[in-house]
Amino acid sequence: MSKARDIASAAPAPSTVSATELGYVDGVTSAIQTQLDAKTAKSTLTTKGDLYAATAASTVARLGVGANATVLTADSAEATGLKWATPSGALTVASIASGTVPSASSLSITGINADYLMLRLTDLKWGTANGAIIIRVNSDTNSNYSFLVVTTATGDTYQYYDASPATLGTMWGTDTVANSRTQNNHRVIEIHNAKSSGWKSYTLRGYHHDGGGTSRGVMGGGWYKASAPITSIQIIQSDGYTFTSGSYELIGA
């Protein structure tokens, strides 16, 4: 029988310690205080969501809770070997550039660094007849583009590959209706895989009014054979005429 039970069974039992209390230390084989000192206190954790994490063998520290929507990630450079981080692959959508289209024949948006791009063009107009809205990327005028745009109106459908045979393959087109210059031209262009050095694809939606006031829907899409990520986009009046109004916004993710 252990020493604690021997003492608890002694007659008379110590007056300040009950037999039950002495029984609590039955089986102890080393100093109780030393054992307690080796334990990690609950007070190490101070905030909802905190975690115990090892900084070395038998060494425990507090890892504070991370920010909302972050995940626990292994990182050997951290003291605890862990950190809270934004999940890889998570999309962060933000406006890259926006404003009024300048009084010029073109506008270049630079500093692009996103895999998905959406370009919104609103109320674009220009001062002289003829021409169309075209899009280039990275100022590339080589034959690396291909697209098909369909413009529809009541009772008719137009299909074409480019705004002008002279520039076939050197841009993406969005329409060829000359008289739409004084009407409302709205376009939404989405570009996919923009951040890679490989092929990119794009889709187009929008509408405009021709000179007779007929509303025409615009749909299309195509690809771009690239050797580098897209870092700039050019919005161009194909015949070099000056834009007189309109706004733009480029969103990236």
N, C-alpha and C positions, 0 to 999 in steps of 0.2 A: 504494500500500500504506500502511496506517495506521502511525502512529508506533509503536504497541505491537508490530506485526509486524516493523517495521524493527529495533527494539531486540532482539526475540527472535531475529532472523536474523543479528545482528551477530556478528563473530568477533573475539575470543572473547566468548561470552555472559556477562552478569554472573554472578558466582559464587554470589551469595546468592539469586537469583531464576531459576527454570528457564524455559526457553522456553515450556513449557506454561502456567505460571502467568502469564506476561506475555500469553499468548494470550487469557486470560480477559477482559482489558480491551480487546480488539480491538473497535473500533467505538464506544467511548465518546466522546460529543460534549460532555459537560459534567462538572462536578465530581462525582465518585462519592459523596462524603460528603453533598453537598446532595441527591442523589437518594435516598440511604438515609434521610436525615432526613425526607423527605416520605412515607415508608411508614408504615403503621399497624402497630405491634408486636403480635405474638401475645399478649404479656403483658397487653394491654388487656382481654382476656377472662380472667376469673378463676374462673368457676364453670361447671359442666356446664349447657348450655342457654343460656348468654349469647349475645347477638347484637351485631354491629356495627350502629350506627345513626347517621345523619348529624344533627348539630345545626345545620349550615349547609353551604354549598357547600364541598366539599373539607375538611370538618371531621367527624371520626369520633369517636364515643363508645361506651361500653359500655352496652347495655340489659340489665339483669340478668334472669335467667330468672324467669318468673312462677310463681304458686302453681299447684298441681295443678288441672287442669280449667278453668283460665282460658285465654282466647284472645287473640291479638295483635290490637289494635284501634287504628285511626287516631284520633289526638286532637291537634289543632293546639295545644292549650293546654300540652302536654307539651314538654319541651326537645328530645326526639328526634322529636316528632310521632307517637309510638307509646306504647301502654301495654298492660298485661295486664289483662283484665277478665273478669268472669263473663259467659258468653254471654247475650245478650238472649233472653228467652223461656224460659230455663231455670227449671224449677219448684223451689222450695225448700219442702219440706213441713215444717210445724212445728205443735206443739200451741199453740192460741191460749188456751184456757182449759179447766180440768177441776176436778172436785171432787164433793162430795156435794150432792145437791139439798136446798135448805134447807126447813125446816118452814114452808112458806108455800104459797100457791096459784099462785105463778109465780116464774120465775127469768129474769133478763135478762143476756145475755152481750153486752158492749159492746167497743168498740175493735177491731172487725173490719176488716181491710184485706187481703183475699185474693180471688182470682178463683174458686177452687174451694173449697168448704166441705164437710166431712163431720161431722155431729153424731151422736154415739153416746149413746143413752140406755139405761141398764141398771137392771133391777129397780125401775122406778118403781111406787110404790103410793101410794094416798091413803086417807083415813080414813073417808069416807062414800060410800055407794052412788051410782051414776049418774055421768054426766060422762065425759069422755075427755081424752086428751092432745092439745093443739093447739099449733101453731107460728105465731108471727107474726114478721115482719121489720120493723125500724125502727119498731116500735110502731104500724104502719099498720093501722087498723081500717076502711079504706075498701074498697069492692068491687073489689079488684084481684087477687084470688086465684081460681084454679080448680084443682080436683084431682079425681081418681078414686082411691078406695081399694077394694081387693078383700080381703075376709077369708074365708079358707077353712078348713073343718074336714071331717072324715070325713062324706061324704054330703050336704054342703050348701055353698052359696056365697052370700055376701052382697055386694052392690055398692051403693055410695052415694056421693054427691058431697060431703057435708058432715055434720059431727056434729050440727048443728041447723039447721033452715031459718031460724031467727031470725038466725043469723050467717052465712048463705050469702055466700060470696065475701069474707069479712073475715079469713080465716085459712087455714092448711093443717091438715087433720085427720089423725090417725093411727089412730084406731079409735073405735067407739061401744059397746063391750061393757061395760055397767055393772058387771057382777059381776067384771070383771077387776081391779078396784081392789085386791083382796087377793092377787092372783096376780103372777107375774113378767111385767112389760111391758118388752120389749126392742125398740129401734128404731135403725135406721141411716138417716139422712136425708142425701142428697147434694144440694148446691145448685150449679148451674153458672152461669157468667157473672155471678157475684155482684159483681165489682168495677166492672162497667160501669154506665151509667145506663139501659141498655135492659132488655128482657125477661129474666127469669131462669126457669130450669126446675129442677124438683127430682124426685128419685126416692126411694122409700121401701121399706124392707124390714124385716121383724121378725116377732115372734110374741108371743102371750100365751096365758094359760089363762083360760077362762071360769069361772064359779062352780061348774060341775060337774066341773072338772078337765080339760076337753077342750082340747087344744093347738090353737091356731089360727094359721096363717100369715097374715102381713099384707104386701101388696104395693100399690104405688101410685105416683102421679106427678102432676105438674101444672105450672103456670106461675104467674108473678107479674108483673103489669104495673107496672113501676117507673119512676120518674123520677130515681132517684139510686142510687148503689152501696149495697149492704147493709153497714151499720156496726153493727147490733145484731140479736140474735135473742132472742125471748121464748118460753120453754117454759111453757105455761099449763095448769092444770086447768080444763076448760071451764066447770064449774059453780061454780067458786070454792072448791072444797074443798082442804084442806091436804094436800100431799104428806107421806107419813110415812117414805119411804125411797127410795133410788135414787142413782145417780151419773150424771155426764155428762162428755163430753169433746168439744171442738170442735177439729178439725184444719183447717188452711188451707194452700193452695198458690197 
